[in-house]
């Protein structure tokens, strides 16, 4: 039996998805810890298991570049953004684990959170 402590780094303006993450029930043998920041770089990204970055303004590309340069190769990076922002971020997408397009319905948010949690658990089980 193992124990897994997931450290979440929530970057950018507060988003309802951040609240859903914090309310998400950890799987058995998992615990969650959350650090929030509206500016990347205020906490070193390498020590986090997953980064959720809310990138919706004209600094999105620069913020994403900073997060990519700071994170470990095994750290998930999930970007929350509007479709209109995607072209500015396209060159960084190979380093991104997933993109969640906003706005997002509550049902889609719940589905995506559950899928991410299941995939993360499967990686830890392996």
Secondary structure, 3 states (H helix, E strand, C coil): CCCEEEEEEEEECCCHHHHHHHHCCCCCCEEEEEEEECCCCCCCHHHCCEEEEECCCCCHHHHHHHHHHHCCCCCEEEEEEEHHHHHHHHHHHHHCCEEEEECCCHHHHHHHHHHHHHHHHHHHHC
